[in-house]
Amino acid sequence: MLGTFVMRFDLRAPSFGAPSVDLYAAALDMAAWGEEHGFTAIVVSEHHATDDGYLPSPLLVASAIAARTKQIAISVAALLVPLYDPVKLAEDIAVLDHLSRGRVSYVAGLGYRPAEYASLGRAFADRARDMEAAIALMRRAWKGEPFEHEGRVVHVQPAPYTEPHPLFCYGGGSRAAARRAARLDMPFFPQLRSERLVAEYEAERARLGLPPGFVISPGTGPLNVFVSEDPDRTWALLGEHLLHDARSYAQWQLDAHMISAALDTATTVDELRKNDVYTVVTPDECATLVRTHGSLALHPLCGGISPDIAWQSLELVATKVQPQLVV
């Protein structure tokens, strides 16, 4: 089958949407369904201190998905590393690596919302320094041998299933992030398509005497695709949910003076329809998107969409899109 198929879940549950308990159950069912239908990966995200219950515990959900599946890749993107105790995080990631047999990868992120740090009692101003210290400590811990750290003995067991540890990328959308990814000798996952950021990453690696690195850039297609036989009707059903998602991200990012590939500043559903971050297409149009971009990114429960409605989109992918892509 042509193309890479990805589903993402952040499990927002605004008051006008489906309840969290139904969204969590549906996400696990959809992940299992995705594996059965040849999907490549499931992505879970992380934020804290939100009004709509945005997923705050991605490792728990990744663990549940790993238990419901056998082969599909699972990505935690992004994992806000400075918000965790790094030794405990190293332990949890090592255990999840065994539980999933190495199927879970990570994109480490600093985060950009001071409210998250305040809620969890962490210093927002120290987050870059804390990130670098945490990565160094986790790498040392994953060797599985005891060592002294800040006057205590640290000993993480089991060591990860994956040697030397699961795939751990560094994500960000600034020149500082690109340089930090190089300095930490981590694959770089820029949050927007930018030749400048990639060049900054490679230049810093060269300056440090490191070989060329590994960059995973965002795809070129829409980030949130929904499939419908009647897009106008589906927009009427989903518009409020998609606009909630767009406006929430836009407010966070504008407050932080940053941009990403997911930024859409629309203030109405009509404006949102004119852009390509959120897209409702027919099955034939969806197949064309996959042929054009080589991938399909679905966010079936976006903004608390009812699982019953979300399933309609997924079933069309399986019955009317994928058959057109068989080679």
C-alpha positions as CSV (number, residue, x, y, z in Angstrom):
1,M,0.0,0.0,0.0
2,L,1.3,3.4,-0.9
3,G,1.9,6.0,1.8
4,T,2.5,6.4,5.5
5,F,-0.6,6.5,7.6
6,V,-0.4,8.2,11.1
7,M,-3.0,8.9,13.8
8,R,-2.5,11.4,16.5
9,F,-4.3,11.8,19.8
10,D,-4.1,14.7,22.3
11,L,-7.5,13.9,23.9
12,R,-8.7,17.4,24.4
13,A,-12.2,17.3,25.9
14,P,-13.8,20.7,25.7
15,S,-17.2,21.1,27.5
16,F,-19.2,20.8,24.2
17,G,-17.4,17.7,23.1
18,A,-17.3,14.0,24.1
19,P,-16.3,13.2,27.7
20,S,-12.8,12.2,28.4
21,V,-13.7,8.7,29.4
22,D,-15.1,8.0,26.0
23,L,-12.2,9.7,24.2
24,Y,-9.6,7.6,26.0
25,A,-11.5,4.4,25.3
26,A,-11.9,5.3,21.6
27,A,-8.2,6.2,21.2
28,L,-7.2,2.7,22.3
29,D,-9.8,1.1,20.0
30,M,-8.6,3.3,17.1
31,A,-5.0,2.5,17.7
32,A,-5.7,-1.2,17.5
33,W,-7.9,-0.6,14.4
34,G,-5.0,1.4,12.9
35,E,-2.6,-1.6,13.3
36,E,-5.2,-3.9,11.7
37,H,-5.4,-1.5,8.7
38,G,-1.8,-1.0,8.0
39,F,-1.2,2.3,9.7
40,T,2.5,3.2,10.3
41,A,2.4,5.0,13.7
42,I,0.3,6.4,16.5
43,V,1.4,9.7,18.0
44,V,0.4,11.0,21.5
45,S,1.1,14.5,22.7
46,E,1.5,16.3,26.0
47,H,0.4,19.5,27.7
48,H,-0.6,20.4,31.3
49,A,-2.8,22.8,33.1
50,T,-5.4,23.2,30.3
51,D,-9.1,24.0,30.5
52,D,-10.0,21.1,28.1
53,G,-8.1,18.2,29.6
54,Y,-5.3,18.0,27.0
55,L,-3.4,14.7,27.6
56,P,-1.0,15.3,30.5
57,S,0.3,11.7,30.8
58,P,1.5,10.5,27.4
59,L,3.5,7.6,28.8
60,L,0.4,6.1,30.4
61,V,-1.5,6.3,27.1
62,A,1.5,5.0,25.1
63,S,1.7,2.0,27.5
64,A,-2.0,1.3,27.0
65,I,-1.6,1.5,23.2
66,A,1.4,-0.8,23.4
67,A,-0.6,-3.3,25.3
68,R,-3.4,-3.3,22.7
69,T,-1.1,-3.6,19.7
70,K,1.8,-5.7,18.6
71,Q,3.7,-4.0,15.7
72,I,2.6,-0.4,15.1
73,A,5.1,2.3,16.0
74,I,4.2,4.7,18.9
75,S,5.6,8.2,19.2
76,V,5.5,10.5,22.2
77,A,5.7,13.9,20.5
78,A,6.5,15.9,22.4
79,L,7.7,14.7,25.8
80,L,8.2,17.7,28.0
81,V,11.4,16.4,29.7
82,P,12.1,19.2,32.1
83,L,8.8,18.7,33.8
84,Y,9.8,15.2,35.1
85,D,12.3,13.8,37.6
86,P,14.9,12.5,35.1
87,V,15.7,9.3,37.0
88,K,12.1,8.3,37.4
89,L,11.5,9.2,33.7
90,A,14.5,7.0,32.7
91,E,12.9,4.1,34.6
92,D,9.5,4.6,33.1
93,I,10.9,4.8,29.6
94,A,13.0,1.7,30.1
95,V,10.0,-0.3,31.3
96,L,7.8,1.0,28.4
97,D,10.6,0.0,26.0
98,H,10.3,-3.6,27.3
99,L,6.5,-3.5,27.3
100,S,6.4,-2.4,23.7
101,R,9.5,-4.3,22.5
102,G,11.1,-1.1,21.4
103,R,8.2,0.4,19.5
104,V,8.0,3.7,21.4
105,S,10.1,6.7,20.3
106,Y,10.2,10.2,21.7
107,V,10.6,13.8,20.7
108,A,12.0,15.7,23.7
109,G,10.6,19.2,24.0
110,L,11.1,22.2,26.3
111,G,7.5,23.3,26.2
112,Y,6.6,27.0,25.9
113,R,3.8,27.6,28.4
114,P,4.8,29.0,31.8
115,A,1.5,27.8,33.3
116,E,2.6,24.2,32.8
117,Y,5.8,24.8,34.7
118,A,4.1,26.7,37.5
119,S,1.4,24.0,37.9
120,L,4.1,21.3,38.3
121,G,6.4,23.4,40.5
122,R,9.2,23.7,37.9
123,A,11.3,26.8,37.0
124,F,10.3,27.9,33.5
125,A,13.5,30.0,33.2
126,D,15.7,27.0,33.9
127,R,14.1,24.7,31.4
128,A,16.9,24.6,28.8
129,R,19.5,23.9,31.4
130,D,17.3,21.3,33.0
131,M,16.7,19.6,29.6
132,E,20.4,19.2,28.9
133,A,21.1,17.9,32.4
134,A,18.2,15.5,32.2
135,I,19.3,14.0,28.9
136,A,22.8,13.5,30.2
137,L,21.5,11.8,33.3
138,M,19.1,9.6,31.5
139,R,21.7,8.4,29.1
140,R,24.0,7.5,32.0
141,A,21.1,5.8,33.8
142,W,20.2,3.7,30.8
143,K,23.5,1.9,30.9
144,G,22.0,0.0,33.8
145,E,25.0,0.4,36.2
146,P,24.9,2.2,39.5
147,F,26.6,5.6,39.8
148,E,26.7,8.5,42.2
149,H,24.7,11.6,41.4
150,E,24.2,14.6,43.7
151,G,25.3,12.6,46.8
152,R,23.1,9.5,46.1
153,V,23.5,6.3,44.2
154,V,21.3,6.0,41.1
155,H,20.7,2.6,39.6
156,V,18.1,2.2,36.9
157,Q,17.0,-1.4,36.1
158,P,15.9,-2.9,33.9
159,A,18.2,-1.3,31.3
160,P,16.2,-0.5,28.1
161,Y,15.2,-3.3,25.7
162,T,16.6,-1.1,22.9
163,E,20.4,-0.7,22.9
164,P,21.6,1.8,24.0
165,H,18.1,3.3,24.5
166,P,14.9,4.1,22.5
167,L,15.0,6.6,19.7
168,F,15.1,10.0,21.4
169,C,14.9,13.1,19.1
170,Y,15.1,16.7,20.1
171,G,12.2,18.9,18.9
172,G,11.8,22.6,18.6
173,G,11.3,25.5,16.3
174,S,14.1,27.9,17.1
175,R,17.8,28.3,16.2
176,A,18.6,27.6,19.8
177,A,16.7,24.3,19.6
178,A,18.6,23.3,16.5
179,R,21.9,24.1,18.1
180,R,20.9,22.3,21.3
181,A,19.9,19.2,19.3
182,A,23.4,19.2,17.8
183,R,25.1,19.8,21.0
184,L,23.3,16.9,22.6
185,D,24.1,14.7,19.6
186,M,20.4,13.9,19.1
187,P,18.3,13.6,15.9
188,F,16.5,16.8,15.3
189,F,12.7,17.1,14.8
190,P,12.0,20.7,13.8
191,Q,8.4,21.7,14.5
192,L,8.1,23.5,11.2
193,R,9.5,23.0,7.7
194,S,12.6,25.2,7.7
195,E,15.8,24.8,5.7
196,R,17.4,27.4,8.0
197,L,16.8,25.3,11.1
198,V,18.3,22.2,9.4
199,A,21.3,24.2,8.3
200,E,21.8,25.6,11.8
201,Y,21.7,22.1,13.2
202,E,24.2,20.7,10.7
203,A,26.5,23.8,11.1
204,E,26.6,23.3,14.8
205,R,27.4,19.6,14.5
206,A,30.2,20.4,12.1
207,R,31.5,23.0,14.5
208,L,31.6,20.4,17.3
209,G,33.4,17.9,15.0
210,L,30.3,15.6,14.8
211,P,29.3,13.8,11.6
212,P,26.1,14.9,9.8
213,G,23.0,14.3,11.9
214,F,19.6,12.9,11.3
215,V,16.7,15.3,10.7
216,I,13.0,14.3,10.7
217,S,11.1,17.1,9.1
218,P,7.3,17.6,9.2
219,G,5.6,16.2,6.1
220,T,4.3,18.4,3.3
221,G,0.7,17.4,3.6
222,P,-2.2,18.7,5.8
223,L,-1.7,17.8,9.5
224,N,-5.3,17.0,10.4
225,V,-7.3,15.2,7.7
226,F,-10.9,14.0,7.9
227,V,-12.6,12.0,5.2
228,S,-16.2,12.4,4.2
229,E,-18.6,11.7,1.4
230,D,-20.1,15.1,2.1
231,P,-17.4,17.6,3.3
232,D,-19.9,20.4,3.8
233,R,-22.0,18.3,6.1
234,T,-18.9,17.1,8.0
235,W,-17.6,20.7,8.4
236,A,-20.9,21.5,10.0
237,L,-20.5,18.7,12.5
238,L,-16.8,19.1,13.2
239,G,-16.2,22.8,12.7
240,E,-16.6,23.9,16.3
241,H,-14.2,21.2,17.4
242,L,-11.5,22.0,14.9
243,L,-11.8,25.7,15.6
244,H,-11.4,25.0,19.3
245,D,-8.2,23.1,18.6
246,A,-6.8,25.8,16.2
247,R,-7.6,28.7,18.5
248,S,-6.1,27.0,21.5
249,Y,-2.8,26.2,19.8
250,A,-2.7,29.7,18.2
251,Q,-3.2,31.5,21.5
252,W,-0.5,29.4,23.2
253,Q,2.0,29.9,20.3
254,L,1.3,33.6,19.8
255,D,1.7,34.2,23.6
256,A,5.1,32.4,23.3
257,H,6.1,34.3,20.2
258,M,6.6,31.1,18.3
259,I,5.3,29.3,15.2
260,S,4.9,25.7,14.1
261,A,3.6,23.8,11.2
262,A,0.3,23.4,13.1
263,L,-0.3,27.2,13.6
264,D,-3.6,28.4,12.2
265,T,-4.8,31.8,13.3
266,A,-8.4,31.5,12.0
267,T,-11.1,32.9,14.2
268,T,-14.1,31.4,12.5
269,V,-14.9,28.0,10.9
270,D,-15.2,29.7,7.5
271,E,-11.7,31.0,7.8
272,L,-10.4,27.6,9.0
273,R,-11.8,26.0,5.9
274,K,-9.7,28.3,3.6
275,N,-6.5,27.0,5.1
276,D,-4.9,23.6,5.0
277,V,-4.0,22.7,8.6
278,Y,-7.4,21.2,9.1
279,T,-8.9,19.6,6.0
280,V,-12.1,17.6,5.2
281,V,-11.8,15.8,1.9
282,T,-13.7,13.1,-0.1
283,P,-12.2,9.6,-0.4
284,D,-10.9,10.3,-3.9
285,E,-9.3,13.6,-2.8
286,C,-7.8,11.8,0.2
287,A,-6.2,9.2,-2.1
288,T,-4.8,12.1,-4.2
289,L,-3.3,13.7,-1.1
290,V,-1.5,10.4,-0.2
291,R,-0.2,10.0,-3.7
292,T,1.0,13.6,-3.7
293,H,2.6,13.8,-0.3
294,G,3.3,10.2,0.5
295,S,1.6,10.3,3.8
296,L,-1.7,10.9,5.6
297,A,-2.0,12.5,9.0
298,L,-5.3,11.9,10.9
299,H,-6.5,13.4,14.2
300,P,-9.8,11.6,14.5
301,L,-10.8,12.8,18.0
302,C,-9.6,16.4,17.5
303,G,-11.2,18.9,19.8
304,G,-13.4,16.3,21.5
305,I,-15.1,15.0,18.4
306,S,-17.6,12.3,19.2
307,P,-16.1,8.8,18.6
308,D,-19.2,7.9,16.5
309,I,-18.5,10.6,14.1
310,A,-14.7,10.0,14.1
311,W,-15.2,6.4,13.2
312,Q,-17.0,7.4,10.0
313,S,-13.9,9.1,8.7
314,L,-11.7,6.2,9.6
315,E,-13.9,3.6,8.0
316,L,-13.9,5.6,4.8
317,V,-10.1,5.6,4.9
318,A,-10.2,1.8,5.1
319,T,-13.0,1.1,2.6
320,K,-12.6,3.8,0.0
321,V,-9.1,5.4,0.3
322,Q,-6.7,2.5,0.9
323,P,-8.1,0.3,-1.8
324,Q,-7.1,3.0,-4.3
325,L,-3.5,2.9,-3.0
326,V,-2.8,-0.8,-3.4
327,V,0.2,-1.5,-5.6
